[in-house]
């Protein structure tokens, strides 16, 4: 760890009405702290707008070109920049005050979405502007998570991040369910305009309603600082394995989602039934987060491995080619296992130098999005040669094996003390 590492005083200790111990684990306790309601309100409105805009842009590009490939590139341009941004710009989340970073990211996203409304904007321009929002998104996520680490007591941090994940899943469910209907009612352009408005609203909520958190030490070069920070973080074996665990488990458990449409074709039902599979995983994730957030910290820690198994094992049951209702329940059970993060988050916080937290959370978010995209794509390739249900089951077997191997290292090995490089 950084030789200059010193435990930071808890900002919440100076706040009136300190959270009582018996309430420390609830979402209500998180939202009762100063400024946190604005953080989560901003997250909610921007997530709803973003998901709805993805639907609107996919439909708009398809209507203009008739190309399924170009329409599918909307999701690719939303997620692929995470990998690049996480490597090159992660230090931004530490170099500047979190509130300023969050507001600037929202404003940049609002401008990019607004420019999409320019009459006659070519498809290449639309996708380029979407790439801009994709580059900004992981920086925003890293700064937000780092600010939560400042604003929340240690026992509440897992519940705080859990609430972000739950809101994201609900927003995805709502946005994809209603996005197509909204496009039919008001048109894709109006939905894009609404997305720009949600980013402005998020910037206002964060800028006026959240507390100030101090920046870290600012270096001369953002990219070099980002790369050096990654070296420090990943030199710590304990921290490295914890981060890998948060990437690998959801990467394997998301393969059935990517093959949902192919699975409906395999068992001879309408493609629309795939919606039940998408919904099942998301609903399970939300329920898992809500329930586990009320557990004690020690219980969440003990349940990490059982939840990891819960996230992977249901996919193996696809060997039996279950009907859609059963398949949806299996994916819902798998989704509940995603709550293993609530046991991992305190360990990550414990082993991360506070001056590198922004970079850590930016990289964690970026890596998760990138590896999920890769595994879903690989699942699609394998599913072209192997039956979809067998591909899902294989993902479950591999996921169970690999996550348990990483968990064994992450939860038992002692951290190595890295030397901080000269930046």
Beta strands, then each sheet from edge to edge (+ up, - down):
end
